[in-house]
Amino acid sequence: MKRCVVGIRRPDDRTHPATGRGQPSVWFPSMATLAAVLSEDNRALLRVIRDQRPQSLTALAALTGRRVPNLSRSLRMMEGYGLVRLNREGHGVEPVALATEFLVVLDDPAGT
């Protein structure tokens, strides 16, 4: 599992950030959003998905004790930031964790 580098960039910031090694690949609009998406519960959820590889949201609900609608909401939000992939097969959804380790960049010395 790759480490995901995340950063904070205001939505009205039109500058193009530097790319490359060590630069954020996932951007959050605020510290509050970052804290909500990468909460302890959500990071634990990503680890369960990585370690247990549930084949459905129902299986994930059984592993975590969370309800399917709650999991679905959390996973769709994380999918929007590229942290999980939701493989849809017929009526089922298989969650795949794309990142479980995070490096948070708060101040970019390059000024981007």
N, C-alpha and C positions, 0 to 999 in steps of 0.2 A: 504494500500500500504506500503510495507516494505521500510525502508531506505536502500539504497544501499551504501556500503562502497567501495570506489574506491581508487586505488593507482597507482603509477608509477613504472614500472620496465623495465629496458633496455632489448631489445630483446635478447642480448647476455648474459644476466644474467641467469646462469644455476642453481642457488640455488633454493631450494624449500622454498617458503615463509611460515611463520607460518599460521596456519588455526585456526578458531574459532571465537568467539564473538569479534567484534571490528576490526577484520582483514579484509583487502580488499578481496572482492569476484570478483571484476572486476579490471583488470590491463590494464593500458595504457602504450604504449612504450615511451611516452614523455609528457611533460607538454603541448606542442603545440597540440598534438593529443587529450588530455583530454579537452583542451579549445575548440577545434573544435567540438568534439562530444557533450560536455555539454554546448554548446553555449546558450545564452539567447533564441534564436529562437527555438532551439531543446528542451530546457526545457519547453518552452511555448507549443510546439507541444505535448509533453508528457502529460502536464496538460489537454489540450483539449481532447486528447484521453481518459484520465482517467475520466474526468467530463462528456463528451458528448457521449462516447461510440459509435463512428461511426461504421457502419456495413460494410463500404467499403472505399477504397481510394478516390473514387469520392465524397462520403459524407464528408470525412475529408477535401478534397480540398474545398468544399463549405463552410465549417466551418472556414477554415483558410485563404482562399484567395490565397493559393499556388496552383501551377499546379501539376497534378498527377505525371508526371515524376520526378519533384523535390522532392515531398514527398516520392516517391518510393525509390529514391537514399538515402535520409536521413534515412528512416526507415530501409532499408537493412543494412546500416552502423551501426545503433543502435542495430539492431537484432544481428549483429556479436559480439557485446559486451554484449549481454544478457539483454539489457534495454527494448526491446519490443519483442513481439511475433507476427508473421504475420500468421494468420490462413488462409490457402488457401483452398477455396471451389470452385471447378469448375474454372471459370475464375475470380472470385472475391477474394479479399484479405481483411480480417478484421484485423485491427491493435489493439493490446492489450498492454497497458503500463504495464511493470513489475516493474518499479521504477519511482518515481517522486521526491523523496528526496534523496540527496546525501551527504555523509560525505567523504571528500577528505583527505586521509592520505598522507602527503608529506614527512615526515621523520619518519621512523619506529624505535622506540627506542630499539626494540629487535635486530636490525641490520640485518633483513632479507631482 
